[in-house]
Amino acid sequence: MNTFHASIGAIAFLAASAVHASAGVTNESLSLQVSDAASGDFFGAAVAIDGDFLIAGARADDDFGSSSGSATVFRRTAPGVWVQEQKLTASDASGSDQFGWAVDIDGDLAVVNARRDDVGGTNSGSVYIFRRSAMGVWSQVDKIGASDPAQNDEFGSSVSISNGTVIVGASNNDDDGSNSGAVYFFAEESPDDWTQLAKVTAPDAAGGDEFGFGVSIDGDVAAVGAPYSGGFFGSVYIYRQTMPGVWSFEEEVTTPDARSFGEFGFSVSVSGDTLIVGAPSDDEKDIQSGVAYIFTKGMTGWEQAALFTPMNPQSGMFFGESVNIDGGTAVAGGRGGAVGMIMEESPPMSGMWFNLTDIQGSDGDGGSSFGDSVSVSNGTVAAGAPLADNSNSVPSGVAHVFSAPAACVGDCDGSGTVDFNDLIAMLFEFGNSTEACDADNSGTIDFNDLITTLFLFGPC
């Protein structure tokens, strides 16, 4: 599974190549809200989806005191039909804990943080683990914390779970200087009992790095963001499980395109050998318009495959504050805008990625914080809008659900089949930027598009 770190803004579905505007706009298939919504809950400020289950955090829910927080699980019962299954709260909830700041879900397990829980000192933080029974009931089975809790560490500022292993960021940990950061790994060593396997800090740790600001785990690989390391250029650290319970440093991922104070590593998500990294304060297209990068693991290590900027970039969009990836589809969010994009790898495993459609929420402009959180699983995408009005006109927040349309790369004439007619159409568009014919997504129709289309001959 992949993780999310709370942010604000618009979203984009990505899947590694160059940025390219899409032909149409897709609205959400439905919007989810909680049955007991209240103004200012910030429902949807954190979302995660896995298969037929979606969890959304509401860190400012006041059930057990101001900003005690909650999270709600939804279940898909039929195509396009989602029902609220259960609302989750901490067994020891109290005001200001902000339970639900970050969430993740993997099968019948869900993790929810309370970054300002005071269990080990003021704002030391904790994480709660829930399990779904065969009867469909979610129960808290464990509460985990750092082996060395300290005031203001905010253990749980980011969380991720995969195959029962939980990774937790504590970006304000001071082991190597103020806010140098640390990350903890936990595994279920006995039923419903998670044990700390390891605590790691960056090999070149320094004060202010905020290592652990974003975390993600998928199987035996984990990614950790440190957006203020290296003179504020930022970096991402890759760890790999080399034997059961042993997580070893593999590589530090950086990019020559990074800018100082661009916050590269603010958000991270890994799926197999593909990594997406957000740099929301990057000035690639405008002041703090933001960037999202795709990396793939090659023969010599992790290599940059693509750089994405938001559609219609503007100052202060902060694109890349939230990212997520699942196989051949990725998603990124950035505040200040209300429209995103979907891209997909086609053919699968080809390394070629194409824009399918732009997306937007029905809540309108960026004032809803559409895309404050994003998640993707098997082509279904969730996007939070925590400042949006629900159906009762209460500004409690909503979570939008989208279905990614099927891609048909090279189908220049829209016939549903890639054939010689598409090659002819490309010849007529040669040198232009007609999107439907731009098979390699370069922005110009050229010989590479002809060659790419030849390899894709056949029905879509």
JOZI-V27372 format. One record per helix or strand. SS is the DSSP state (h for helix, s for strand). FROM is the first residue (numbers start at 1). TO is the last residue. If there is no record, write none. Layout:
ss/from/to
SS/FROM/TO
SS/FROM/TO
This chain:
ss/from/to
s/4/4
s/10/14
s/18/18
s/25/27
s/30/32
s/43/50
s/53/58
s/69/78
s/81/88
s/99/106
s/109/114
s/126/132
s/138/144
s/158/162
s/165/170
s/181/190
s/193/200
s/211/211
s/214/218
s/221/226
h/229/232
s/234/243
s/246/253
s/264/271
s/274/279
s/290/298
s/301/309
s/319/326
s/329/334
s/339/345
s/353/360
h/366/368
s/370/377
s/380/385
s/398/403
s/417/418
h/420/428
h/435/437
h/447/455
s/458/459
